[in-house]
Amino acid sequence: MKIKLLPLVISCVLFTSVSQAQTPSIHLNKAPAASEAVWKDDSKKMDAFIDELMAKMTLKEKIGQLDLQAGKGQLTGSYRNKGYAKQIKAGHLGAIFNTVGAKQTRMLQEIAVEETRLGIPLLFGYDTIHGLKTIFPLSLGEAASWDLEAIEKSARISAEESAASGLHWTFAPMVDISRDPRWGRVSEGAGEDVYLGAQVALARVKGFQGDDLSKPDTIMATAKHFAVYGAAEGGRDYNSTDVSERTLRSVYLPPFKALVDAGVSTFMTAFNDLNGVPATGNDYLLNTILRDEWGFEGFVVTDYTAVEEMVDHGFAKDSKHAAELGLNAGADMDMVGQNYFKHLEASVKEGKVSVATIEKSVRRILEMKYRLGLFEDPYKYSDIKREKKVVLSKENLLAAQDVARKSMVLLKNDNKALPLSTDIKSIALIGPLADSKADMIGSWAGLGDRKTMPVTVLEGLENKLGDKVKINYAKGASYNYKGNTNKGFGAAMVAAKKSDVIVAVMGESEKMTGEASSRTTLTLPGNQIALLRELKKLKKPIVLVLMNGRPLNLNWADENVDAILETWFSGTMAGNAIADVLVGDYNPSGKLPMSFPRNVGQIPVYHSMKNTGRPFSDDLKGGAWNYSSRYENLPNTPLYAFGHGLSYSSFDYSDIKLSSNTMKMGGSIEASVTVTNTGDYDGEEVVQLYIQDLVGSVTRPVKELKGFQKLMFKKGESKQVSFTISEEELAFYRRDMSYGAETGDFKVFIGTASDKNKVAKFSLVDK
C-alpha cells in the first residue's frame, strides 16, 4: 500500500504553536496534586465498593489480582504462560498484556466478568510507546520537537487508538534521564536534561490520561523505569547503577516526581540494581520515596520477569524469596513471572508476607479498575465500530506527518544546500534507508505495519515531486556490521554522476536501537562512510539524511557533507514528512534533546556538567604544559550541543534585559530578549533559558535549562520573549540535603542552544 502525499495546507493546521507563556517549573517539594483532577473518583463510594468486594475474596483471588500475564498476541520477551485462560476462569488473574483488539479483549473480558465467582474485570495493557498502529516518531525524536502540544497530541491519538482496541493501559512514558548514547533505550526517552525530560513526560501523560480517566478514549500511563535505569554502567542495558543521594534526587527523580504530582496511574520498576539493591526489591525507592514522601496513589508493576531476575542479581536465593522481597518492597504487580501467584500463599503461612501487605496491593489495583469505570462497564473499551473508525484514520496519519516534521533537526546546512533548489532536475537518492519500509517506524513501534504502510523517502519524494525531478535511486551501501565490501558502490556512483545533488539516507537499522541494543561505537555502521567518501570525490552537493535512535559520531560527515538532517525514525508517514523538509515546504525547527559527542571517549558529555578545580584552558602560558581538564586529541565540547538545531531562516537575539539586577528571596525577576527573524523564511524558534549558580554550598552545574518557549516568527518579525525567574528556578539540594535556594550571584543565559546564548548577571539576596 502506497500512501500518497498529504496536502501541506491540511497538516499545517493540526497544531497551533506552543503558548508563549513560560513552560511550568518542576516543583520538587510541593504536596501531590489532587488525583481527582484526572481520576474523577468519589473516594467514599469507591472505598465502600472495594471494601465489600475484598471481603468476599479468597486469599488466592487476591493474589491473582497481583498477576500480569502475556496473552495471545505479540511477544515482547521469551516467557508466556499458556494456561492464562484457565487462570482467568478461576478468577485468579488481574491483568493481561499483548492481547490487542476489540474482539479479542472482549472475549477474555467476558470470561473474567461472566464466568467467575466475583466477576472482577481484567486490565489490558500494551507497550504503546510512540503509537499503536499510526506510528509517530520514536520518543527521542518527539522530544527533539520541543513542542509540548505536538507531543501531547501524539500521546492523545495513541491513547484513542489503544482504547478503541480494547486497551486500558500503556507502559509509557519512559522518563529515564540518560547521558550515555551507547544505551539503546535512549530512543524511548527524552534525552539528557531533567527539565526538558519532565516537561515531555508531563505532556505524554496528559495525552494518554486526558482530564478524566473514566472516559473510554483515555488510558492509564506508566512512569518508567523507577529508577536510574538510564545510568547503566557502560551504557550496557540492564547493568548496575551507583549514584549518590544528591545525584539521585537532583537528576534522576524529578521527572518521576512531576508525574506523581500530575496524577500518573502506575509506575514500573527498573531492571537495574541501584546502589546494590535491585529496583524491584528496593523498599527505599518504592515505599519510602514513592509512597511515603510523594504520596503516590496508583500501583507499581514490575518490568518483564524483573521479580525472578533478583535471583540472577544475587539478591534473592530463589523465586519464592524474590517474590517476598518484591511485594514487601512495594512492587504491587508481578509482570509475567508468576512468582507472586506461585509462592505468596506459602509465604503468608510462613509469616514472611502479611495478608495486610497483599491487601494493600490488591486495593491499589482494584482502585485503578474502578477509576477506569470497568466495574460499571467492563466492555466499554472493546468497541469494534470505534476501533474501525479511529485506528489509522486519515486525521491520525496527518498528525503523524506533522509531528514527524516538527521532530527533525537540521544539524548542518552549508552553502544553503537545503532546502533543495527548485532548479535541480535530478536527485541521486542513495543509501540503505532510502527505500526500507521495515526501518521507517523504529523500535517499540506497537502494532505498526512494517511491510506496506510506512512511506519511505523514495516514495515521499516521488509523491512530492512527481515528474518534475528525476530521482535516480541506488541502495549503494549496508548498515550491517558485516557489510564492509564495496558491493553496490558502482550503482550508487552511476546514479550520482547523472544527478545534480546527492541525498544520502543513512544511519542505523531500527533493530540497532531500543532495548538490549547497546553499542560500543557510534559511527555510521557498515560501509556507509566508505560510500560517502567515494561520493565526495564527485564534488557534488551532498545532503545526509539520518535515521537513528541515538546520538551518533558524525565527525567525518560534519567536515565533508554540505547538509545534515536528523530525522530519527519518523514513523508511518516518515517519507512524506522528510520530503516536506527537504524541498522547503516545512522549515525545520527541532532542537537536540541530547548532545552529540565527537566520539565515545567523551561520554558522558552533556550541557549541565560541573566545572573542575582546573577548568579547561587552551592558554599554554608561554609554552608551559597545560594542566587543565582536557583531552589531548579533541576539544571538551560535543560536536553538536544540547539544544542545537538550525533553521532555513536565521534568528537574531538582543542582549538580555533584566527587570532588576537583584532578586529577593521569595520574589522574582523578569529576563527578556528581543528575537528577530532575519532570514527569508517564516519559521519557529525555540528560545531557551539557562541559569548558572556561581557559588554554592555544593558545586553547581555550569548551566541548567530552566525554561523554553517555541514560537513562530514571520519573516522579518520581532518578538519580545520573557521568562520569570523565581526562587524555585534557583533551588537545589544543598550541602545538608535540604532543598532550596542560596543567596549569591547567578548568570542567566538566553539563546538558540545551550552553547549559543546571551548572558546577564543578577544576585539573590535575603528579604
Secondary structure, 3 states (H helix, E strand, C coil): CCCCCCCHHHHCCCCCCCCCCCCCCCCCCCCCCCCHHHHCCCHHHHHHHHHHHHHHCCHHHHHHCCEEEECCCCCCCCCCCCCHHHHHHCCCCCEEECCCCHHHHHHHHHHHHHCCCCCCCCEEEECCCCCCCCCCCCHHHHHHCCCHHHHHHHHHHHHHHHHHCCCCEECCCECCCCCCCCCHHHHHCCCCCHHHHHHHHHHHHHHHHCCCCCCCCCCECEEEEECCHHHCHHHCCCCCECCCHHHHHHHHCHHHHHHHHCCCCEEEECCCEECCEEHHHCHHHHHHHHHHHCCCCCEEECCCCCCCHHHHCCCCCCHHHHHHHHHHHCCCEEECCCHHHHHHHHHHHCCCCCHHHHHHHHHHHHHHHHHCCCCCCCCCCCCHHHHHHHCCCHHHHHHHHHHHHHHCEEEEEHHHCCCCCCCCCEEEEECCCCCCHHHHCCCCCCCCCCCCCCCCHHHHHHHHHCCCCEEEEECCCCCCCCCCCCCCHHHHHHHHHCCCEEEEEEECCHHHCCCCCCCCCCCCCCCHHHHHHHHHCCCCCEEEEEECCCCCCCHHHHHHCCEEEECCCCCCCHHHHHHHHHHCCCCCCCCCCCCECCCHHHCCCCCCCECCCCCCCCCCCCCCCCCCCCCCCCCCCCCECCCCCECCCCEEECCCEECCCEEECCCEEEEEEEEEECCCCCEEEEEEEEEEECCCCCCCECCEEEEEEEEEECCCCEEEEEEEEEHHHHCEECCCCCEECCCEEEEEEEEEECCEEEEEEEEEECC
